[in-house]
């Protein structure tokens, strides 16, 4: 099979609070897959590591300052969407400075890991939610 879809590298983070809940964010109207829930993160820019992308994205999206050395590699997904192929490492982070506050109009929810599947997750995030449920 000769697949010509571009490969997109995106880094995501499961922020875990002291009560064992995980943060998910709902994609806002006007964006692809609007209304679906996902782990915060975003595209890895040129000459940027996935960890640097997570720090930048969490700062931009949630107004927090995660500790780059506190990002624990956890799992990854390789998912074929119709227009591109997504490769997404997921990191777990339990420590950050500041208070989570959505900066881009997105809705957020702190969810127990066994309840993640009850949310309408983006397709690539579903297997990551299962990994969190089973291994975290």
DSSP file (Angstrom, degrees, kcal/mol; ACC not computed):
  #  RESIDUE AA STRUCTURE BP1 BP2  ACC     N-H-->O    O-->H-N    N-H-->O    O-->H-N    TCO  KAPPA ALPHA  PHI   PSI    X-CA   Y-CA   Z-CA
    1    1 A X              0   0    0      0, 0.0     2,-0.8     0, 0.0     0, 0.0   0.000 360.0 360.0 360.0 133.0    0.0    0.0    0.0
    2    2 A X        -     0   0    0      2,-0.0     2,-0.6     0, 0.0     0, 0.0  -0.826 360.0-172.2-108.5  93.1    1.3    3.4   -1.0
    3    3 A X        -     0   0    0     -2,-0.8     0, 0.0     1,-0.1     0, 0.0  -0.765  10.7-178.3 -91.4 119.6    0.0    5.9    1.6
    4    4 A X        +     0   0    0     -2,-0.6    -1,-0.1     2,-0.1     2,-0.1   0.282  37.7 126.8-101.4   9.1    0.7    9.5    0.7
    5    5 A X        -     0   0    0      1,-0.1    79,-0.2    79,-0.1    78,-0.1  -0.445  67.1-109.8 -66.5 138.6   -0.9   11.1    3.7
    6    6 A X  E     -a   84   0A   0     77,-0.6    79,-3.1    -2,-0.1     2,-0.5  -0.375  27.8-123.5 -65.6 148.7    1.5   13.5    5.5
    7    7 A X  E     -a   85   0A   0     77,-0.2     2,-0.5    -3,-0.1    79,-0.2  -0.841  24.9-160.9 -95.7 127.6    2.8   12.4    8.9
    8    8 A X  E     -a   86   0A   0     77,-3.2    79,-2.7    -2,-0.5     2,-0.6  -0.941   6.0-151.1-113.6 124.4    2.0   14.8   11.7
    9    9 A X  E     +a   87   0A   0     -2,-0.5    35,-2.5    35,-0.2     2,-0.4  -0.857  23.4 170.3 -97.1 119.3    3.9   14.7   15.0
   10   10 A X  E     -aB  88  43A   0     77,-2.3    79,-0.7    -2,-0.6     2,-0.4  -0.973  21.1-147.7-127.1 140.1    1.9   15.9   17.9
   11   11 A X  E     -aB  89  42A   0     31,-2.6    31,-2.0    -2,-0.4     2,-0.3  -0.909  16.7-172.2-110.0 139.8    2.8   15.7   21.6
   12   12 A X  E     -aB  90  41A   0     77,-2.5    79,-2.3    -2,-0.4     2,-0.4  -0.874   8.1-150.2-129.0 161.2    0.1   15.3   24.3
   13   13 A X  E     -aB  91  40A   0     27,-2.5     2,-0.9    -2,-0.3    27,-0.5  -0.995  11.0-149.6-137.9 134.0    0.1   15.4   28.1
   14   14 A X  E     -a   92   0A   0     77,-3.4    79,-2.1    -2,-0.4     2,-0.5  -0.874  21.6-156.8 -98.3 100.6   -2.0   13.7   30.7
   15   15 A X  E     -a   93   0A   0     -2,-0.9     8,-1.8     8,-0.4     2,-0.5  -0.679   9.9-161.7 -76.7 126.6   -1.9   16.2   33.6
   16   16 A X  B     -D   22   0B   0     77,-2.7     6,-0.2    -2,-0.5     2,-0.1  -0.952   1.7-152.5-116.3 125.9   -2.7   14.3   36.8
   17   17 A X    >   -     0   0    0      4,-2.2     3,-2.1    -2,-0.5    78,-0.0  -0.309  36.8 -92.6 -90.3 177.7   -3.8   16.1   40.0
   18   18 A X  T 3  S+     0   0    0      1,-0.3    -1,-0.1     2,-0.1    76,-0.0   0.712 124.7  58.2 -63.9 -21.1   -3.3   15.1   43.6
   19   19 A X  T 3  S-     0   0    0      2,-0.1    -1,-0.3    93,-0.0    -3,-0.0   0.360 119.8-107.2 -90.2   5.3   -6.7   13.3   43.5
   20   20 A X  S <  S+     0   0    0     -3,-2.1    93,-0.6     1,-0.3     2,-0.2   0.640  73.5 139.7  81.1  13.8   -5.7   11.0   40.7
   21   21 A X  E     - E   0 112B   0     91,-0.2    -4,-2.2    92,-0.1     2,-0.4  -0.587  43.7-138.7 -90.6 157.0   -7.8   12.8   38.1
   22   22 A X  E     -DE  16 111B   0     89,-3.2    89,-3.1    -6,-0.2     2,-0.4  -0.913  15.0-125.8-116.2 139.7   -6.6   13.5   34.5
   23   23 A X  E     + E   0 110B   0     -8,-1.8    -8,-0.4    -2,-0.4    17,-0.4  -0.710  28.9 176.6 -88.0 132.0   -7.3   16.7   32.6
   24   24 A X  E     - E   0 109B   0     85,-2.4    85,-2.3    -2,-0.4     2,-0.4  -0.937  14.1-149.2-126.6 156.2   -8.9   16.6   29.2
   25   25 A X  E     -FE  38 108B   0     13,-3.0    13,-2.4    -2,-0.3     2,-0.5  -0.954  12.8-128.4-127.5 144.5  -10.0   19.5   27.0
   26   26 A X  E     -FE  37 107B   0     81,-3.1    81,-0.5    -2,-0.4    11,-0.2  -0.793  30.0-116.2 -93.8 129.9  -12.8   19.9   24.5
   27   27 A X        -     0   0    0      9,-3.2     8,-3.2    -2,-0.5     3,-0.1  -0.465  37.6-123.4 -66.0 128.2  -11.9   21.1   21.0
   28   28 A X    >   -     0   0    0     -2,-0.2     3,-1.6     6,-0.2     8,-0.1  -0.229  31.9 -81.8 -74.0 162.3  -13.6   24.4   20.4
   29   29 A X  T 3  S+     0   0    0      1,-0.2    -1,-0.1     5,-0.1     3,-0.1  -0.274 115.1  37.0 -56.9 144.4  -15.9   25.3   17.6
   30   30 A X  T 3  S+     0   0    0      1,-0.4     2,-0.3    -3,-0.1    -1,-0.2   0.260  97.4  98.2  94.0 -11.9  -14.1   26.2   14.4
   31   31 A X  S X  S-     0   0    0     -3,-1.6     3,-1.3     1,-0.1    -1,-0.4  -0.736  88.2 -86.5-104.5 157.3  -11.3   23.7   14.9
   32   32 A X  T 3  S+     0   0    0     -2,-0.3    -1,-0.1     1,-0.3    -4,-0.0  -0.330 116.4  15.2 -56.8 142.4  -11.1   20.2   13.3
   33   33 A X  T >  S-     0   0    0      1,-0.2     3,-1.9     2,-0.1    -6,-0.3   0.816  90.7-169.7  58.4  34.6  -12.9   17.6   15.4
   34   34 A X  T <   +     0   0    0     -3,-1.3    -6,-0.2     1,-0.2    -1,-0.2  -0.234  65.8  26.3 -54.5 139.5  -14.7   20.4   17.3
   35   35 A X  T 3  S+     0   0    0     -8,-3.2    -1,-0.2     1,-0.3     2,-0.2   0.187  93.7 115.7  91.7 -16.4  -16.6   19.1   20.4
   36   36 A X    <   -     0   0    0     -3,-1.9    -9,-3.2    -8,-0.1    -1,-0.3  -0.572  64.3-122.2 -85.7 152.6  -14.4   16.1   20.9
   37   37 A X  E     +Fg  26 121B   0     83,-2.9    85,-2.7   -11,-0.2     2,-0.3  -0.646  36.1 165.7 -93.5 149.8  -12.3   15.7   24.0
   38   38 A X  E     -F   25   0B   0    -13,-2.4   -13,-3.0    -2,-0.3     2,-0.3  -0.961  42.3 -93.0-152.8 166.5   -8.5   15.3   23.9
   39   39 A X        -     0   0    0     -2,-0.3   -15,-0.1   -15,-0.2   -25,-0.1  -0.708  57.8-100.3 -80.6 139.1   -5.4   15.4   26.1
   40   40 A X  E    S+B   13   0A   0    -27,-0.5   -27,-2.5   -17,-0.4     2,-0.3  -0.232  76.4  86.4 -62.2 150.9   -3.8   18.9   25.9
   41   41 A X  E     -B   12   0A   0    -29,-0.2     2,-0.3    16,-0.1   -29,-0.2  -0.978  47.0-154.6 154.5-159.6   -0.9   19.4   23.6
   42   42 A X  E     -B   11   0A   0    -31,-2.0   -31,-2.6    -2,-0.3    15,-0.1  -0.991  38.4 -24.4 174.7-172.3   -0.2   20.2   20.0
   43   43 A X  E     -B   10   0A   0     -2,-0.3     2,-0.7   -33,-0.2   -33,-0.3  -0.243  53.1-125.2 -61.6 141.4    2.1   20.0   17.0
   44   44 A X        -     0   0    0    -35,-2.5   -35,-0.2     4,-0.0    -1,-0.1  -0.812  32.0-140.1 -86.6 119.8    5.8   19.6   17.5
   45   45 A X    >   -     0   0    0     -2,-0.7     3,-1.6     4,-0.2     8,-0.1  -0.278  33.8 -71.5 -78.0 165.5    7.5   22.5   15.7
   46   46 A X  T 3  S+     0   0    0      1,-0.3    -1,-0.2    -2,-0.0     3,-0.1  -0.309 120.7   8.2 -56.2 135.6   10.7   22.2   13.6
   47   47 A X  T 3  S+     0   0    0      1,-0.2     2,-0.4    -3,-0.1    -1,-0.3   0.740 104.8 120.1  61.7  27.1   13.7   21.7   15.8
   48   48 A X    <   -     0   0    0     -3,-1.6    -1,-0.2    -4,-0.0     2,-0.2  -0.951  59.0-133.5-119.8 139.4   11.6   21.2   18.8
   49   49 A X     >  -     0   0    0     -2,-0.4     4,-2.3     1,-0.1    -4,-0.2  -0.512  28.5-111.3 -82.3 159.9   11.5   18.1   21.0
   50   50 A X  H  > S+     0   0    0      1,-0.2     4,-2.3     2,-0.2     5,-0.1   0.890 120.7  53.8 -56.5 -38.1    8.1   16.6   22.1
   51   51 A X  H  > S+     0   0    0      1,-0.2     4,-2.3     2,-0.2    -1,-0.2   0.919 108.0  48.5 -63.7 -42.7    8.9   17.7   25.6
   52   52 A X  H  > S+     0   0    0      1,-0.2     4,-2.5     2,-0.2    -1,-0.2   0.885 109.9  53.2 -63.8 -37.6    9.5   21.3   24.5
   53   53 A X  H  X S+     0   0    0     -4,-2.3     4,-3.1     2,-0.2     5,-0.2   0.913 108.0  50.4 -63.2 -42.3    6.3   21.2   22.6
   54   54 A X  H  X S+     0   0    0     -4,-2.3     4,-2.9     2,-0.2     5,-0.3   0.943 110.9  48.3 -61.4 -47.8    4.3   20.1   25.7
   55   55 A X  H  X S+     0   0    0     -4,-2.3     4,-1.8     1,-0.2    11,-0.2   0.940 115.7  44.6 -58.3 -47.7    5.8   22.9   27.8
   56   56 A X  H  X S+     0   0    0     -4,-2.5     4,-2.5     1,-0.2    -2,-0.2   0.937 115.6  46.6 -62.1 -48.1    5.0   25.5   25.1
   57   57 A X  H  X S+     0   0    0     -4,-3.1     4,-3.5     1,-0.2     5,-0.4   0.896 111.8  49.4 -65.6 -41.2    1.5   24.2   24.5
   58   58 A X  H  X S+     0   0    0     -4,-2.9     4,-1.8    -5,-0.2     6,-1.3   0.866 112.1  49.8 -67.4 -33.7    0.5   23.9   28.1
   59   59 A X  H  X S+     0   0    0     -4,-1.8     4,-1.1    -5,-0.3    -2,-0.2   0.944 118.3  39.0 -64.5 -48.3    1.8   27.4   28.7
   60   60 A X  H  < S+     0   0    0     -4,-2.5    -2,-0.2    -5,-0.2    -3,-0.2   0.913 125.7  34.7 -69.7 -44.0   -0.3   28.7   25.7
   61   61 A X  H  < S+     0   0    0     -4,-3.5    42,-3.0    -5,-0.2    43,-0.6   0.835 134.5  17.8 -83.3 -34.6   -3.4   26.6   26.2
   62   62 A X  H  < S-     0   0    0     -4,-1.8    39,-2.4    -5,-0.4    -3,-0.2   0.446  91.7-121.4-124.6  -2.5   -3.7   26.3   30.0
   63   63 A X  S  < S+     0   0    0     -4,-1.1    36,-0.3    -5,-0.5     2,-0.3   0.764  70.0 123.4  68.6  25.3   -1.6   29.1   31.4
   64   64 A X        -     0   0    0     -6,-1.3     2,-0.6    34,-0.1    -1,-0.2  -0.778  58.5-135.6-116.7 163.6    0.6   26.7   33.5
   65   65 A X  E     -H   97   0C   0     32,-2.7    32,-2.6    -2,-0.3     2,-0.1  -0.872  24.4-161.9-119.3  95.1    4.4   26.1   33.6
   66   66 A X  E     -H   96   0C   0     -2,-0.6     2,-0.7    30,-0.3    30,-0.2  -0.422  25.5-112.8 -75.1 154.3    5.1   22.4   33.6
   67   67 A X    >   -     0   0    0     28,-1.2     3,-1.9     1,-0.2     4,-0.4  -0.787  20.6-149.5 -86.1 115.6    8.5   21.1   34.7
   68   68 A X  G >  S+     0   0    0     -2,-0.7     3,-1.3     1,-0.3    -1,-0.2   0.859  98.8  52.6 -57.3 -36.4   10.1   19.6   31.6
   69   69 A X  G 3  S+     0   0    0      1,-0.2    -1,-0.3    -3,-0.1    -2,-0.0   0.633 101.6  62.5 -74.5 -11.3   12.0   17.1   33.7
   70   70 A X  G <  S+     0   0    0     -3,-1.9     2,-0.7    25,-0.1    24,-0.5   0.458  76.4 107.0 -89.8  -1.8    8.6   16.1   35.3
   71   71 A X    <   -     0   0    0     -3,-1.3     2,-0.6    -4,-0.4    22,-0.2  -0.692  56.9-161.6 -81.2 115.2    7.3   14.9   31.9
   72   72 A X  E     -C   92   0A   0     20,-3.0    20,-2.6    -2,-0.7     2,-0.1  -0.868  19.2-125.7-100.5 117.4    7.2   11.1   32.1
   73   73 A X  E     +C   91   0A   0     -2,-0.6    18,-0.2    18,-0.2     3,-0.1  -0.415  41.3 163.6 -58.5 132.8    7.0    9.3   28.7
   74   74 A X  E     -     0   0A   0     16,-2.5     2,-0.3     1,-0.5    17,-0.2   0.759  48.9 -33.3-122.2 -51.4    4.0    7.0   29.0
   75   75 A X  E     -C   90   0A   0     15,-1.5    15,-3.7     2,-0.0    -1,-0.5  -0.939  48.0-142.6-162.0 174.1    2.6    5.7   25.7
   76   76 A X  E     -C   89   0A   0     -2,-0.3     2,-0.4    13,-0.3    13,-0.2  -0.981   5.1-148.9-147.8 162.8    2.2    6.7   22.1
   77   77 A X  E     -C   88   0A   0     11,-1.8    11,-2.9    -2,-0.3     2,-0.5  -0.975   4.5-160.7-131.4 146.5   -0.4    6.3   19.3
   78   78 A X  E     +C   87   0A   0     -2,-0.4     2,-0.4     9,-0.2     9,-0.2  -0.972  27.1 173.4-124.5 112.0    0.0    6.0   15.5
   79   79 A X  E     -C   86   0A   0      7,-2.8     7,-3.2    -2,-0.5     2,-0.8  -0.974  28.8-139.1-132.3 131.0   -3.4    6.8   14.0
   80   80 A X  E     -C   85   0A   0     -2,-0.4     5,-0.2     5,-0.2     2,-0.2  -0.793  21.9-176.3 -90.6 111.0   -4.5    7.2   10.3
   81   81 A X        -     0   0    0      3,-2.4     3,-0.1    -2,-0.8   -76,-0.0  -0.588  43.2-100.7 -91.8 165.9   -7.0   10.1    9.9
   82   82 A X  S    S+     0   0    0      1,-0.2     3,-0.1    -2,-0.2    -1,-0.1   0.863 118.9  28.7 -57.8 -37.2   -8.4   10.7    6.4
   83   83 A X  S    S+     0   0    0      1,-0.2   -77,-0.6   -78,-0.1     2,-0.3   0.581 129.4   8.4-103.8 -11.1   -6.1   13.6    5.5
   84   84 A X  E     -a    6   0A   0    -79,-0.2    -3,-2.4    -3,-0.1     2,-0.5  -0.976  66.7-114.0-159.7 166.0   -2.9   12.8    7.6
   85   85 A X  E     -aC   7  80A   0    -79,-3.1   -77,-3.2    -2,-0.3     2,-0.4  -0.960  32.5-148.4-111.9 123.2   -1.3   10.2    9.8
   86   86 A X  E     -aC   8  79A   0     -7,-3.2    -7,-2.8    -2,-0.5     2,-0.5  -0.773  14.7-173.6 -96.9 130.1   -0.8   11.2   13.4
   87   87 A X  E     +aC   9  78A   0    -79,-2.7   -77,-2.3    -2,-0.4     2,-0.4  -0.993  17.3 176.2-116.6 121.8    2.0   10.0   15.6
   88   88 A X  E     -aC  10  77A   0    -11,-2.9   -11,-1.8    -2,-0.5     2,-0.3  -0.904  20.2-158.6-138.0 107.3    1.5   11.2   19.2
   89   89 A X  E     -aC  11  76A   0    -79,-0.7   -77,-2.5    -2,-0.4     2,-0.5  -0.605  17.3-146.4 -74.8 143.3    3.6   10.5   22.2
   90   90 A X  E     -aC  12  75A   0    -15,-3.7   -16,-2.5    -2,-0.3   -15,-1.5  -0.956  13.3-167.5-113.2 129.0    1.7   10.9   25.5
   91   91 A X  E     -aC  13  73A   0    -79,-2.3   -77,-3.4    -2,-0.5     2,-0.4  -0.820  14.3-137.4-109.2 152.0    3.5   12.2   28.6
   92   92 A X  E     -aC  14  72A   0    -20,-2.6   -20,-3.0    -2,-0.3     2,-0.4  -0.925  20.5-173.9-106.9 136.4    2.3   12.1   32.2
   93   93 A X  E     +a   15   0A   0    -79,-2.1   -77,-2.7    -2,-0.4   -22,-0.1  -0.994  18.5 169.1-133.7 127.3    2.9   15.2   34.3
   94   94 A X        +     0   0    0    -24,-0.5     2,-0.4    -2,-0.4    -1,-0.1   0.441  66.6  56.4-113.0  -4.8    2.1   15.5   38.0
   95   95 A X        +     0   0    0    -25,-0.2   -28,-1.2   -28,-0.2     2,-0.3  -0.994  55.8 141.8-135.9 132.7    3.9   18.8   38.8
   96   96 A X  E     -H   66   0C   0     -2,-0.4     2,-0.4   -30,-0.2   -30,-0.3  -0.975  42.8-112.7-157.7 160.7    3.5   22.3   37.3
   97   97 A X  E    S+H   65   0C   0    -32,-2.6   -32,-2.7    -2,-0.3     2,-0.1  -0.802  76.6  21.1 -98.8 142.2    3.5   25.9   38.5
   98   98 A X  S    S-     0   0    0     -2,-0.4     2,-0.4   -34,-0.2   -34,-0.1  -0.337  90.5 -68.3  97.8-179.9    0.4   28.0   38.3
   99   99 A X        -     0   0    0    -36,-0.3     2,-0.2    -2,-0.1    -2,-0.1  -0.937  48.5-107.5-116.0 134.1   -3.3   27.1   38.1
  100  100 A X        +     0   0    0     -2,-0.4     2,-0.3   -36,-0.0   -37,-0.2  -0.414  49.0 161.5 -62.2 122.1   -4.9   25.5   35.1
  101  101 A X        -     0   0    0    -39,-2.4    -2,-0.0    -2,-0.2   -37,-0.0  -0.919  42.7-115.8-145.7 115.1   -7.0   28.1   33.3
  102  102 A X        -     0   0    0     -2,-0.3   -40,-0.2     1,-0.2     3,-0.2  -0.276  28.4-175.4 -55.4 129.9   -8.2   27.6   29.7
  103  103 A X  S    S+     0   0    0    -42,-3.0    -1,-0.2     1,-0.1   -41,-0.1   0.523  75.3  49.0-103.7 -10.3   -6.6   30.3   27.5
  104  104 A X  S    S-     0   0    0    -43,-0.6    -1,-0.1     2,-0.1   -76,-0.1   0.034 116.3 -95.6-124.5  26.3   -8.3   29.5   24.2
  105  105 A X  S    S+     0   0    0      1,-0.2     2,-0.2    -3,-0.2    -3,-0.1   0.570  77.2 143.8  75.7   8.6  -11.9   29.3   25.1
  106  106 A X        -     0   0    0    -45,-0.2     2,-0.3   -78,-0.1    -1,-0.2  -0.516  50.7-122.5 -82.8 150.0  -11.8   25.5   25.4
  107  107 A X  E     -E   26   0B   0    -81,-0.5   -81,-3.1    -2,-0.2     2,-0.3  -0.681  30.5-163.2 -83.9 142.9  -13.8   23.6   28.0
  108  108 A X  E     -E   25   0B   0     -2,-0.3     2,-0.3   -83,-0.2   -83,-0.2  -0.885   8.9-169.0-125.5 160.6  -11.8   21.4   30.4
  109  109 A X  E     -E   24   0B   0    -85,-2.3   -85,-2.4    -2,-0.3     2,-0.6  -0.985  20.2-140.6-148.2 137.6  -12.7   18.6   32.7
  110  110 A X  E     -E   23   0B   0     -2,-0.3     2,-0.4   -87,-0.2   -87,-0.2  -0.901  37.0-175.7 -95.4 119.8  -10.8   16.7   35.5
  111  111 A X  E     -E   22   0B   0    -89,-3.1   -89,-3.2    -2,-0.6     2,-0.1  -0.927  30.5-115.6-127.1 138.3  -11.8   13.1   35.0
  112  112 A X  E >>  -E   21   0B   0     -2,-0.4     3,-2.4   -91,-0.2     4,-0.6  -0.493  36.0-118.3 -66.5 142.0  -11.1    9.9   36.9
  113  113 A X  G >4 S+     0   0    0    -93,-0.6     3,-0.7     1,-0.3     4,-0.3   0.794 113.6  55.6 -58.7 -30.5   -9.1    7.6   34.7
  114  114 A X  G 34 S+     0   0    0      1,-0.2    -1,-0.3     2,-0.1     3,-0.1   0.553 107.5  51.2 -79.1  -5.3  -11.8    4.9   34.7
  115  115 A X  G X4 S+     0   0    0     -3,-2.4     3,-1.6     1,-0.1     4,-0.2   0.446  80.0  94.5-106.0  -4.1  -14.4    7.5   33.4
  116  116 A X  G X< S+     0   0    0     -3,-0.7     3,-1.9    -4,-0.6    -2,-0.1   0.877  78.6  60.2 -57.2 -39.1  -12.3    8.8   30.5
  117  117 A X  G 3  S+     0   0    0     -4,-0.3    -1,-0.3     1,-0.3     4,-0.2   0.669  91.5  68.4 -66.3 -15.5  -14.1    6.4   28.0
  118  118 A X  G <  S+     0   0    0     -3,-1.6     2,-0.3     2,-0.1    -1,-0.3   0.546  88.7  82.0 -81.0  -5.1  -17.4    8.0   28.8
  119  119 A X  S <  S-     0   0    0     -3,-1.9     2,-1.8    -4,-0.2   -83,-0.1  -0.709  95.1-108.5 -96.0 150.8  -16.3   11.2   27.1
  120  120 A X        -     0   0    0     -2,-0.3   -83,-2.9   -85,-0.2     2,-0.2  -0.598  51.2-171.6 -77.8  86.8  -16.4   11.6   23.3
  121  121 A X  B     -g   37   0B   0     -2,-1.8   -83,-0.2   -85,-0.2     5,-0.1  -0.475  30.4 -98.9 -82.6 150.8  -12.7   11.4   22.8
  122  122 A X    >>  -     0   0    0    -85,-2.7     3,-1.4    -2,-0.2     4,-1.1  -0.398  43.5-108.8 -59.6 145.5  -10.9   12.2   19.5
  123  123 A X  H >> S+     0   0    0      1,-0.3     4,-0.6     2,-0.2     3,-0.5   0.846 117.8  50.0 -51.4 -41.7  -10.1    8.8   17.8
  124  124 A X  H 3> S+     0   0    0      1,-0.2     4,-0.5     2,-0.2    -1,-0.3   0.761 108.2  54.9 -70.5 -23.0   -6.4    9.0   18.4
  125  125 A X  H <> S+     0   0    0     -3,-1.4     4,-2.3   -88,-0.2    -1,-0.2   0.705  88.9  78.1 -82.6 -20.3   -6.9    9.7   22.1
  126  126 A X  H <X S+     0   0    0     -4,-1.1     4,-1.8    -3,-0.5    -1,-0.2   0.922  94.6  44.9 -58.8 -49.2   -9.1    6.7   22.8
  127  127 A X  H  X S+     0   0    0     -4,-0.6     4,-1.9     1,-0.2    -1,-0.2   0.841 112.3  54.0 -66.4 -28.5   -6.3    4.1   23.0
  128  128 A X  H  X S+     0   0    0     -4,-0.5     4,-2.4     2,-0.2    -1,-0.2   0.889 105.8  52.3 -69.0 -38.3   -4.3    6.4   25.2
  129  129 A X  H  X S+     0   0    0     -4,-2.3     4,-2.4     2,-0.2    -2,-0.2   0.895 108.8  50.9 -61.7 -39.8   -7.2    6.8   27.6
  130  130 A X  H  X S+     0   0    0     -4,-1.8     4,-2.3     2,-0.2    -2,-0.2   0.896 109.1  50.9 -65.3 -39.8   -7.4    3.0   27.8
  131  131 A X  H  X S+     0   0    0     -4,-1.9     4,-2.5     2,-0.2     5,-0.4   0.912 110.7  48.9 -63.1 -42.2   -3.6    2.8   28.6
  132  132 A X  H  X S+     0   0    0     -4,-2.4     4,-2.0     1,-0.2    -2,-0.2   0.926 111.8  49.4 -62.0 -44.5   -4.1    5.4   31.3
  133  133 A X  H  < S+     0   0    0     -4,-2.4    -2,-0.2   -20,-0.2    -1,-0.2   0.908 119.2  37.6 -59.4 -43.2   -7.0    3.4   32.8
  134  134 A X  H  < S+     0   0    0     -4,-2.3    -2,-0.2    -5,-0.1    -1,-0.2   0.771 129.9  24.1 -84.0 -27.3   -5.0    0.1   32.7
  135  135 A X  H  <        0   0    0     -4,-2.5    -3,-0.2    -5,-0.2    -2,-0.2   0.589 360.0 360.0-119.7 -12.0   -1.5    1.3   33.7
  136  136 A X     <        0   0    0     -4,-2.0    -3,-0.1    -5,-0.4    -1,-0.1   0.497 360.0 360.0 -84.4 360.0   -1.6    4.5   35.6
